[in-house]
């Protein structure tokens, strides 16, 4: 028996487009002699469809796509993910379903059981969990169908859940497991995925074919890495990261095992590639072509610009250098050198004249009050307005360059440097931005060394440095990681050795800047806890820290 | 037996503050001879605590507050809501619990069963549903404890759920039901609440004491309206809307019934009062004093300013008139008249000089390209920068004046008129803004008649009117309501009689402006479907409309 896995880049709501892509994959797999082709979770509509699931006509369109695939399943079985209605009155309106289509018929349907409702996931908002568990008989084999999270509770040891759907199916003696996933990327996820698949294979002693989606849906990035694991726990194949691919596997060979096709999983390489895909899909899926970036000479905008060029091509990236009266000559030179290294269009537009117009306009109110955060923010906002004006006039999209450390502590100006369509580095700590810069420069210097080595500064007042108001980034990032990803409270942090004064100060900064993050652009997610839909904190709150 | 209901304004995360407030209410109720005092759902930490629930030390603090109340329960039973840990390894980490404390002991605990996971609610993200259901014996009575949604599935007829917790308790023959709620306001909610409570009372034939919270937590507003219903289905008492209150009820009198204390529920009055509370609590709970508003002479900023004055007092509201070269003289006069009617500080700051500085700065790029949306947006953003500069310099908070119709179709400038700490009218359709204005002017003209009667305009180019690019607001709002609140798809809308061309155009506008709403301020929620955390749509999506 030959099994094809189709690792595709779906587009949320583009049901016609997803269907076309799947029909062409079916044709391709059939030509290669496949008996079955397996797509990803909710592949007809893309994942996560969010509240589109609450619209009747959206569900109708999904089910029509499934019907079309059913008609196309004359000579090859098609396994596809789609929402479907719960026919009973009790419980949520929908199931998250895998359809097994063959010979123009629905041969079986398996609903998803374990509905992730944490971090970026809201599945219990929409779906009722599976109540029944049956294998599918096909050409003399029995197949256990499962959807994404359903393989993440082997032995019922995941404290989030109380049932293990595969355990329920094992009584019927399946020959192999097919898993339809839409499992988002984070920099450690590929490793965990292999571990989890292996735990299943070892528990049940049968091969597992795991199909993931690929590509980005705004903030959420899918890395692919679809897997075939033999009963001996060896990686028979791991599909490429961040690329569409269709591969056909012979079940008999998979059963033999003994291969090791696992790919390299260097963290910074994965983050780099994820961000490139994140930018590319944001533009492609929204129908945009050109990006604009404000280039400061600092490391964040430099790395963002390189990633944008790699995602979109150098003709599609334009930068503005927007020096203030406090910018050093070096900053402009570093920015210019980067633009020249990349061969992209750059222009220099000093903000001083516009800033002075604001100063004059506000003079009747500000009088002789000292220069402070108000004037700093005006400068950042003048840049925002200039970049957005270029965006509006020429139709290019502003990329935001704020990093995760800044976003965490609120070191950024709302409506100023926090403008943009998507925050490319919003889930990348400053220390990781340095790692990205070194990774980019590994074979050839693209980012001027000075942008990497000089002390970070917003350059909004004379001789300003980030370290004037923030602790050193290596210390800050370690603390932020334990608070944000680790969800450690102040007592735990102090007991881990962090300075109590620093803990109080930094946690307050993080908590009190929720209002800024609420209005920040969506953040490309590369960690297990990114700012955005996966981290939900109240704004009007008091923090007993 | 005397039962006190405490309808309090909790503050998320302010566990010490909430505890003090509850201890003082206990003292008060005890002095009035109460045998029991009942607080609201999750009263120790405020609702919704969101991802604070994922922090161990936060749960510790909640449980310490429960312990303090336990010690205070010597002579009066205290019923309080708090998260608590799930002692078993299986399922979610927490329960949403009601503690019955008396004589310094925990006499009983009831977990919440029905965990709302829709709209603004994410309870299944955190909580495991109740597994056991028991009444509490107290002074010869049996009490059925229930939490909020637990009374919303009588007869198991709510399709979201498959169990009715009160049905499970009825075998023990409870004498009355206590319900601890945190049930958010919408303009029809008070009516539905009474209906639901009545359905329970009629089903079980015993009185129901329902305690709601009051006040706003950023976007989510609680209206109070705590209820006591007699077994005959009559409203024994309904507590005031939008005010803290503690009242003590004699069970024997409640059992008699025959009273009708239901309050008036005029929709626009309720919305008005909700918005006032929403503004007031945003400021009080964040420790802010003064608001600043950009006053255009139009109806949205006029209504927002009146609401702000009613929430904060006229000394605490300052307005800027920011006329463009396209503003009519009438607009400035209308804005000035409103400010004078309200007796608030106003200043006039024409934006033309700063706009011209931007035009000069951008001239090398824009050259002779025609004036378009780019220049319109620059003007709106100059206003945003000026208002934010005043906010930064003087510490007052900018209120956003965008209405729901504009927010729906994206008729507003990101980083321009979409700036602000909170969007006061972001859940109020334009046609409802007119109703609010008439309500405000009912006894005395506060808002100049011209601001109400003139055709709405952004005044960003010569002779601009909203109706140049939008359908008439009454038609637009009817369509938007059916799409947003009603979740009707394009086919259903056309079959309801809406023009197919208009449907396609408006739905596209709504969908394609998700990126703007993603960066909008939080919206005070007064409907069943507000923009914000209760409406989750992807940005990178294709809409098959």
Interface residues (C-beta under 8 A of the other chain):
Chain A: X11 X12 X13 X14 X15 X16 X17 X46 X48 X49 X50 X51 X52 X54 X55 X56 X57 X58 X61 X89 X90 X91 X92 X93 X117 X118 X122 X124 X125 X156 X159 X160 X161 X162 X216 X217 X218 X281 X282 X285 X286 X347 X349 X351 X353 X354 X356 X357 X358 X360 X361 X362 X364 X365 X366 X369 X372 X373 X374 X377 X378 X381 X382 X384 X385 X386 X388 X389 X390 X392 X393 X414 X415 X419 X421 X487 X489 X490 X491 X492 X515 X518 X519 X520 X521 X522 X533 X535 X536 X537 X538 X539 X540 X541 X542 X543 X544
Chain B: X11 X12 X13 X14 X15 X16 X17 X46 X48 X49 X50 X51 X52 X54 X55 X56 X57 X58 X61 X89 X90 X91 X92 X93 X117 X118 X122 X124 X125 X156 X159 X160 X161 X162 X216 X217 X218 X281 X282 X285 X286 X347 X349 X351 X353 X354 X356 X357 X358 X360 X361 X362 X364 X365 X366 X369 X372 X373 X374 X377 X378 X381 X382 X384 X385 X386 X388 X389 X390 X392 X393 X414 X415 X419 X421 X487 X489 X490 X491 X492 X515 X518 X519 X520 X521 X522 X533 X535 X536 X537 X538 X539 X540 X541 X542 X543 X544
